[in-house]
């Protein structure tokens, strides 16, 4: 067993800087990992707040790997979280080495990754989640039924706004979007408001206020959507379900019934992708967010504008989503090279529309 936590860095200011060494977007995941580690300790009959030892950390890693419920990458991230927790609580003058940095721990993590890879051999490997490009979504077949109208609206809105699954649909990581979080406007400037059900005319803009998000600092952020497919699909669905109150879930086929989940939407998208003759796909709930970033990158939208789609200020996490998309990577490289040619004649696509993520899917 480890020794009791003796309190971390004595300086409160130093501790605050230590916590800022981990991005806010990662902090919540780390807190979840530490909570699981402490619960595991309690289940072992140990005190949850003691400083961890190398042997204890090895046992926890092996237990997670044996259960087979977590990927090797997740186990590695959880181990890093416990290492960060150790830094915050260990006496800096105590000289205790961080167990997460021990060579044997790194080797065991490598072994877990290798074992998982070997287990996958001989079985069809599940492809990484595909980003759902907005242009791809426009090619999927939807018929005029309530279920299809709801799913179409959810898919288009998810990509156009780069939403996390928990910000839009019912999931463990968040709460589903409510009708009161959506406001429609008849003009691009979002000054002439429209209320469903509409009496003629279609809205041009949609504002969605986030109230359930993984990233705490983005809570109550407003996303501005002008992609016509997304705006009009959502408008039609809200008009169709206008009898439901403002607190009602948006993507719910029947009032009081089951709400649409990221898994159900992803499975539906996979089927439609194959039926459209586009081949097999591996969409997940994150494919909407990935697709939003990838679509904008392919369109040549500047990096700052893509980041503003809903990532924390200063975060480059969106690049992780597009780095596996050859079209997006090529377009971003071309954008960077263009800055090296200041005397080049302006492109006909240059100007405000090129830089504005709100034009996603227009034209």
C-alpha positions in Angstrom: 0.0 0.0 0.0 1.1 3.5 -0.7 1.7 6.2 1.8 -1.0 8.7 2.8 -1.3 11.8 0.7 0.8 14.5 2.4 -0.4 17.4 0.4 1.0 18.5 -2.9 3.1 21.6 -3.7 2.9 23.9 -0.7 2.4 26.9 -2.9 -1.2 27.4 -3.9 -0.1 29.3 -7.0 2.3 26.5 -8.0 -0.5 24.0 -7.7 -2.8 26.1 -9.8 -0.1 26.3 -12.5 0.5 22.5 -12.2 -3.2 21.9 -12.9 -3.1 24.2 -15.9 -0.3 22.0 -17.4 -3.1 19.7 -18.4 -5.6 21.2 -20.9 -9.1 21.9 -19.6 -10.4 19.6 -22.3 -8.4 16.7 -20.8 -9.0 17.5 -17.2 -12.5 16.0 -17.0 -11.2 12.7 -18.5 -8.4 12.7 -16.0 -10.8 13.3 -13.1 -12.9 10.3 -14.4 -9.8 8.1 -14.5 -8.7 9.0 -11.0 -12.2 8.4 -9.7 -12.1 4.9 -11.2 -8.7 4.3 -9.6 -9.9 5.4 -6.2 -13.0 3.2 -6.5 -10.8 0.2 -7.5 -8.7 0.8 -4.4 -11.8 0.9 -2.2 -13.0 -2.4 -3.8 -9.6 -3.9 -2.9 -10.1 -2.8 0.7 -7.5 -0.1 0.6 -7.7 3.6 1.5 -8.5 5.5 -1.7 -6.5 8.6 -1.0 -3.0 7.1 -0.5 -0.2 7.8 -2.9 0.0 4.9 -5.4 3.0 2.6 -5.7 4.3 1.0 -8.8 3.1 -2.4 -7.8 -0.4 -1.1 -7.2 -0.5 0.7 -10.5 0.6 -2.5 -12.3 -2.1 -4.5 -10.6 -4.7 -1.9 -11.7 -3.5 -1.9 -15.3 -3.6 -5.7 -15.4 -7.1 -5.8 -14.0 -8.3 -3.3 -16.6 -6.7 -5.3 -19.3 -8.1 -8.6 -18.1 -11.6 -7.2 -18.1 -11.2 -6.5 -21.8 -13.6 -3.5 -21.7 -11.0 -0.8 -22.4 -8.7 -0.2 -25.3 -5.0 -0.1 -24.7 -4.9 3.6 -25.5 -7.6 4.3 -22.9 -5.7 2.3 -20.2 -2.5 4.3 -21.1 -4.5 7.6 -20.7 -5.9 6.4 -17.4 -2.3 5.6 -16.2 -1.2 9.1 -17.2 -4.1 10.6 -15.2 -3.0 8.7 -12.0 0.5 10.0 -12.6 -0.8 13.6 -12.8 -2.8 13.0 -9.6 0.4 11.8 -7.9 2.2 15.0 -8.9 -0.5 17.1 -7.4 -0.5 15.3 -4.1 3.0 14.1 -3.5 5.4 16.2 -1.3 7.8 17.8 -3.8 10.6 17.4 -1.2 9.8 13.8 -0.5 11.7 12.4 -3.5 9.1 9.8 -4.3 9.3 8.7 -8.0 6.1 9.0 -9.9 4.9 5.4 -10.4 3.3 6.2 -13.8 6.8 7.0 -15.2 8.4 3.8 -14.1 10.0 1.8 -16.9 8.1 -1.4 -15.9 4.8 0.4 -16.1 5.6 1.6 -19.7 6.6 -1.9 -20.6 3.4 -3.4 -19.2 1.4 -0.8 -21.2 3.3 -1.9 -24.3 2.4 -5.5 -23.5 -1.3 -4.7 -23.1 -1.3 -3.0 -26.6 0.5 -6.0 -28.2 -1.8 -8.5 -26.6 -4.9 -6.6 -27.8 -3.4 -6.4 -31.3 -2.7 -10.2 -31.3 -6.3 -10.9 -30.2 -7.6 -9.0 -33.2 -5.5 -11.1 -35.7 -7.6 -13.5 -37.7 -10.8 -11.4 -37.1 -12.1 -8.6 -39.3 -10.6 -5.4 -37.8 -13.1 -2.6 -37.1 -12.1 0.4 -39.1 -11.5 3.7 -37.3 -14.5 6.0 -37.2 -15.0 7.7 -40.5 -15.6 11.4 -40.6 -19.1 12.1 -42.1 -18.4 14.8 -44.7 -21.4 17.1 -45.3 -21.2 16.3 -49.0 -21.4 12.6 -48.3 -24.4 13.1 -46.1 -26.1 14.9 -49.0 -25.9 11.7 -51.0 -27.5 9.4 -48.5 -31.1 8.4 -49.2 -33.9 9.6 -46.9 -37.6 9.0 -47.5 -40.5 11.2 -46.3 -41.3 9.5 -43.0 -41.2 10.9 -39.5 -38.3 8.7 -38.6 -36.3 9.7 -41.6 -37.0 13.3 -41.2 -35.8 13.2 -37.6 -32.7 11.3 -38.4 -31.8 13.5 -41.3 -32.2 16.6 -39.2 -30.0 15.2 -36.5 -27.3 14.1 -38.9 -27.2 17.4 -40.8 -27.2 19.5 -37.7 -24.5 17.4 -36.1 -22.1 17.8 -39.0 -22.9 21.5 -39.7 -22.4 22.4 -36.1 -19.5 20.0 -35.3 -21.5 18.7 -32.3 -20.2 16.2 -29.7 -22.7 13.3 -29.4 -23.5 14.4 -25.8 -24.4 17.9 -26.9 -27.0 16.8 -29.4 -28.3 13.3 -28.5 -29.0 11.2 -25.5 -25.8 9.6 -24.1 -23.9 8.9 -20.9 -21.7 11.9 -21.6 -24.5 14.5 -21.8 -28.1 15.4 -22.1 -30.1 15.5 -25.3 -30.8 18.8 -27.0 -34.1 20.5 -26.0 -36.4 22.6 -28.2 -35.8 25.7 -26.1 -32.1 25.6 -27.1 -32.9 26.2 -30.7 -33.8 29.6 -32.3 -34.6 30.1 -36.0 -34.2 33.3 -38.0 -35.5 34.4 -41.4 -32.2 36.2 -42.3 -28.5 35.5 -42.1 -27.9 38.3 -39.6 -30.2 36.4 -37.1 -32.4 39.5 -36.4 -35.8 38.3 -37.7 -36.9 35.5 -35.5 -39.2 32.7 -36.7 -41.3 30.4 -34.5 -42.4 26.9 -35.5 -44.8 25.9 -36.9 -44.1 28.3 -39.7 -46.7 29.9 -41.9 -44.8 30.0 -45.2 -41.1 30.8 -45.8 -38.0 29.0 -44.6 -35.4 30.2 -42.1 -31.9 31.1 -43.1 -30.1 30.7 -39.8 -30.3 28.7 -36.6 -28.8 29.3 -33.2 -28.2 26.5 -30.8 -27.2 27.2 -27.2 -25.0 24.5 -25.6 -26.1 23.5 -22.1 -24.6 20.0 -22.0 -21.0 19.7 -23.1 -17.9 17.8 -22.2 -15.9 21.0 -22.1 -17.1 23.0 -19.2 -15.8 26.4 -20.5 -18.0 26.0 -23.6 -21.2 25.7 -21.6 -23.9 28.2 -22.8 -21.9 28.8 -26.0 -24.0 29.6 -29.0 -23.4 27.9 -32.3 -24.6 29.7 -35.4 -25.7 27.5 -38.3 -26.4 28.7 -41.8 -26.0 25.4 -43.8 -29.3 25.3 -45.6 -29.8 21.5 -45.4 -29.3 21.5 -41.7 -31.4 24.6 -41.0 -34.3 23.5 -43.1 -34.3 19.9 -41.9 -34.4 21.0 -38.3 -37.1 23.6 -39.1 -39.3 21.0 -40.7 -38.9 18.6 -37.8 -39.6 21.2 -35.2 -42.7 22.4 -37.1 -43.9 18.8 -37.3 -43.5 18.4 -33.5 -44.6 21.9 -32.6 -47.2 20.7 -30.1 -44.4 19.6 -27.8 -43.3 22.1 -25.2 -40.0 24.0 -25.0 -38.5 21.5 -22.5 -39.2 18.6 -24.9 -36.3 16.6 -26.4 -35.7 17.6 -30.0 -34.7 14.3 -31.5 -37.5 12.1 -30.1 -39.8 10.3 -32.5 -42.8 10.2 -30.1 -43.4 12.5 -27.2 -42.3 10.7 -24.0 -40.8 7.9 -26.0 -37.2 6.8 -26.5 -34.8 9.5 -27.6 -32.4 9.1 -30.5 -28.9 7.9 -29.4 -25.5 8.4 -31.0 -25.3 4.6 -31.5 -28.7 4.4 -33.2 -27.9 7.3 -35.5 -24.5 5.9 -36.4 -25.9 2.5 -37.3 -28.6 4.2 -39.5 -25.9 6.2 -41.3 -23.8 3.1 -41.9 -26.8 1.3 -43.5 -27.6 4.3 -45.7 -24.0 4.7 -46.7 -23.8 1.1 -48.0 -27.3 1.4 -49.6 -26.2 4.5 -51.5 -23.4 2.5 -53.2 -20.7 4.3 -51.2 -19.3 1.1 -49.7 -19.0 0.1 -46.0 -18.4 2.7 -43.4 -17.7 2.8 -39.7 -19.5 5.9 -38.5 -19.8 6.6 -34.7 -21.3 9.4 -32.8 -18.0 11.3 -33.1 -18.2 11.0 -36.9 -20.5 14.1 -36.9 -17.9 16.2 -35.1 -15.1 14.8 -37.2 -17.1 15.4 -40.4 -17.7 19.0 -39.5 -14.0 19.8 -39.1 -13.0 17.7 -42.1 -15.6 19.3 -44.4 -14.4 22.8 -43.5 -10.8 21.8 -44.0 -11.6 20.4 -47.4 -13.4 23.6 -48.3 -10.3 25.6 -47.4 -11.7 27.4 -44.3 -9.0 28.9 -42.2 -7.8 27.0 -39.2 -8.9 29.6 -36.7 -12.5 29.4 -38.0 -12.5 25.6 -37.8 -11.3 25.8 -34.2 -14.1 28.3 -33.4 -16.7 25.7 -34.4 -16.8 24.5 -30.8 -13.4 23.6 -29.4 -11.9 25.2 -26.3 -9.8 28.4 -27.0 -6.3 27.4 -27.9 -7.2 23.7 -28.4 -5.8 21.9 -31.5 -7.9 18.8 -30.9 -9.9 19.4 -34.1 -6.7 18.6 -36.0 -6.7 15.1 -34.5 -10.0 14.6 -36.2 -8.9 15.6 -39.7 -5.3 14.3 -39.8 -6.4 11.0 -41.2 -8.5 12.5 -44.0 -6.2 12.9 -47.1 -8.5 15.5 -48.6 -8.5 17.6 -45.5 -4.7 17.3 -44.9 -4.0 18.2 -48.5 -6.2 21.3 -48.4 -4.7 22.5 -45.1 -1.2 22.1 -46.6 -2.3 24.2 -49.6 -3.7 26.8 -47.3 -0.4 27.1 -45.5 1.6 27.3 -48.7 -0.7 30.1 -50.0 0.5 32.3 -47.2 4.0 32.1 -48.7 2.7 33.7 -51.9 1.3 37.1 -50.8 1.4 38.5 -54.3 -0.7 35.7 -55.7 -4.0 36.9 -57.3 -7.0 36.3 -54.9 -9.0 33.2 -55.5 -12.7 33.7 -56.6 -13.6 31.8 -53.4 -11.7 34.2 -51.2 -13.5 36.6 -48.9 -15.8 36.3 -45.9 -17.7 33.3 -47.2 -14.5 31.3 -47.5 -13.7 31.9 -43.9 -17.1 31.6 -42.4 -17.9 28.0 -41.1 -21.6 29.0 -41.4 -21.5 28.6 -45.2 -21.0 24.8 -44.7 -23.0 22.9 -47.2 -24.4 26.0 -49.0 -24.5 26.2 -52.8 
